[in-house]
Amino acid sequence: MPKASVSLIIPVYQSAHFLEDSVGRCVAWLDGLPEDTELLLIDDASKDGSWELMKNLVEKHRGCKTRLRALRNLENRGKGFSVRRGMLLAEGDFRIFTDADLTYPVEDAANLLRALQDGADVAIGSRMHPDSRYIVAPDFLRYIYSRHLFGRIFNLLVRILVVPGIYDTQAGLKGVRKEVAPDLFPRGRLQRFSFDVEFLFLARLLGYRIQQCPLQFYYRKEPSTVHFVRDSFRMLMDMLRIRWRSFRGRYRTPTPPQAILDDPACGPEFPAAPEGTGERSVEL
């Protein structure tokens, strides 16, 4: 089988109730591309049957052009860990990750793919791009102003402290070129709330060209005010940690990619990678 040119990576956690629909939409989009494609699903120790469903979906789509790969973490380590693992195992020349619920339609990944093909090192979806559009469920219209205001204030802090010029760090649609992945992702330390902010900080630190791309955003779920304030505080503390680690030179040397893949939390791949490839071999 030829190596994929485009890899789509989806971190999965407690997603059994919607994952089959998401995978079907991703496979349909990937199959429509002229390039060779693969879809990597990384389960972060879900307890709702996501892993068994993922294996079934691999079998269901075995005859498709797109190659499906399912991986499991043996313990819950967070989105950052799952994305790093997927990025290091992916084979594509262009590697994109998105959220399992497709809050950002998978078709929007085409904007990132074009940016990467045109020479960007890193491409990110941005809800603040002039060409982006919100699709809002009627029940959430009353939240728009307050959440937008809080989000803009928070992003101002992010731009001041960590990544000037990036107007949306949290949209869950980002991609990199093949040669960037083994240099950038092994330097990261954060696994959860602020993984995206650290990812962009490192891209800037390493001098990579970042392009912000338009997307559609389906506004259909609303975090509670308590969670919003709590998570914002955690992210603020993480931003200070990022600056401190950078000041101390902690990001200068990446963790060897193979050491990340040899982490005890890295569980099986289905179907199993051929001997000498996959989990135990990172192409640098």
N, C-alpha and C positions, 0 to 999 in steps of 0.2 A: 504493500500500500504506500503511495507517495506521501511524503510529509505534508502536513497541512500548511497552507499559506495564511489562513485566517483562523485564529483560535478565539472562541468565546468562552469565558470562564464565569461560572455562577456559583458563589458560595451559598450553601443551603443550610437552613436550620429551622426545624419544626415547620416544614413547608408541604407536608403531604397533601393538604386539602386543596392546594392550587398548583402543585408542581407539574402535574401531567399537562395541564393547559399551557403553562409557561414553556415547557420543553417542546411541545408541539409547535408553538409559535416560533421559537428560536430555530428549530430544525427547518421549518418552512422557509424562514429568511435565509439561513445559511445555505440551504440547498439551492436557492435562487441565485447565489453568487457564482461568478465564473471561476473563482479560485477553488482550490482544494480546501476543505474546511473541517474543523473539529469543534465539539462542544464538551467542555469539562465541567462536571458537577462535583462539588466538594462538600460532603456532608459533615457538619461540625458536631458530631455525636448527638444527633437528634434522637428523641425518644418517642416519636409519633409514627414510626414506620417509614420515614423518608428514605432510609438506606435501601430497604427492600423494594420500595417503589422505584428508586433510581435504577437498580439492577434490572427490574422488569422493563423500564423504559429503554435501557440499552438494548435489550433483546427485541423490543417492539420496533425500534428504529434501525435494526441491524442492516436492513436492505437499502437504507437511504444513502445518498452521496456523502452526507456529513457523518464523520466518525464520532460516536458517543463514548465518553470515558467517565466512569463513576469512581470517585475516591471517597474514603471515609477517614475522618479523624477519630481516634480512639477515645479522646477526651475533648470536652468543649474548650476551644482555645481562642475563639473570636474570629470575626471577619478578616482581620488583618492576616492572621496565620493562614487561613484558608486561601486567601487571594495570593499570598506569597508562594504557597505550595503550588497552586495552579499555574502561576506565572512561570515558575521554574520548570515545571513539567510540560508545559505547552510546547508544541512544535512549530507554531505559526510564525511567519515573518512579522505579522501584526497581531497583537494580543490585547483583547478588550475584556473588561469585566463589568458585570451589571448585577442588579439585585434580582433575586429569584421571583419576586412578585411582579416584575416588569412595570414598576411605577413609571419608568421611562420606557416607552415602546421599543422593542428590540430593533425596529426599523431605524430608530435614531442612531444606532451604532454605525449606520452608513456614513453619517457626517464625520464621525471620528475616523473611520477607515479611510475616507478620502483625504483627511488631514494628514494621517500617517503616511499614506502613499505619496502625498505631495511633499513630504520631507520633514514634517513635525516629528520630534522625538517622543513627545507626550501629547495626547489629545484628551480633553475632558469636556463632558457635557456641562453646560452652564445655564441655569434657569434665569440668569440675568442677562444673557445674550439678547441683543435687540430683536432677533428673529425667533426667540423661544416663545412658546405658547403654553398657558395653563388650561387644563380641562378640569373643571371643578364640579364635584357632586353638589346638588342643591343644599344638602344638609350642612355643608361646610362653608357656605358663603360667608356666614357671620364671623368665621375665624380668620378670613383672609387678611384684613387690615392689621390685626394685632400680631399675627404670626409673621407677616411680612415686615412689620416694624421691628419686632424683636430679632428677626433674622438679619436685617440690615445692620442693626446695632452690633450684633455678634460678629458679623462678617467684617465690620469696621475694625474690631479688635483683632481679628485674625490677620487682616491686611497690615495693621500697625505692628503686630508682634511677630508674625511668621512669614506670610506670603503676600507682599505688596503686589497689587495689580491683578490678583485673582479674586473675582467677584462672587464666586460660588465654589466653595471647597467641598461641599457635602453631597452634591448630586452623585448618585451611585452609578455613574457611567463614565468609565475612564479607560484609556488604552495606551500602549507603548509599542515601540518597534522592538523587534527581536533582540537586537544588540543592547538595548537599554535594560531589559528585564534582569539579567544576572548581575548587573552593576548596581542598579538602584534598589531593588527589593530586598536583597540581603543586608542592607544597611539599616533597615527599619527596626524599631524596637517596640512600637506600640501595636497592640493586637485588637483593640476594640474601638471605643468612641472616636478617637482622634487619629486613627490609621490614615484616613484620607488627607488630613492636614499635614501629617509628617511626610507622607508620600510626596506631596507637592513641594514641601520645604526642601526635601532631599533633591528633587528634580531641579529646583532653582539652584541649590548649593552646588550641584554637579555641572551646572551650565547647560542643561538640556533645554531645547526649544519647546515651549508649551503653547498649544493652541486651544483656545476656548471655542466650543462649538454649540450651535443651537440645539434645542430639544423640545419635546412636548413633555409636560409633567401632569400626571393624573393625580389630582388632589382628592383622595378618597379615604384617607384615614388621618385621625387627629390625635397626637399624643396628649396626655393629660398635662395640665399646667405644672403639676408637681414634677413629672418626668422631664418636662421641657426645661424647667429651672435647674433641676438636679443634674441633668446631662450637660447643660451649658456650663455649669460650674466645674464639672469634671473635665470638660474640654478646655476650659480656661487654665486649669491646673496642668493639663497635658501640654498646652502651648508653652507654658513656662518651663516645663521639663524639656521640651524640644530645644528651646533657646539655651538652657543650661547645658544640655548634652553637647550641643554644637560648640558652645564656648569651651567646654572641656575637651573637645576633639574626639568625642565618642563616635562620630559618624565617619571619620576618616577612613577606617578600614572596615570593609564589609565582612560579615560572617561568611565563611566558605559555603556556597550554595549546597554542596553535598551534606554539610553538617545540618542544615535546615531540613533536608529531606530524610536524614537519618534520625530526626527527633523521634523519641518513643511514641509521641502522639500521632505520628503518621501511620495510618492503618492501611488496609488493602486497597488495591485498584481492581475494578471490574470493567471489562475483562482483564485478566492479569497481563501486565506488560511482558512482552517477549524478553527472554533472558538477554541481559546486556543493554537493555533500553529502559526508558521510563523512570521509575522511582529511584533507581540507583545510578542513573546517568544523566548529567546535566550538560547540555551543549553550551559551551561558553563562547 
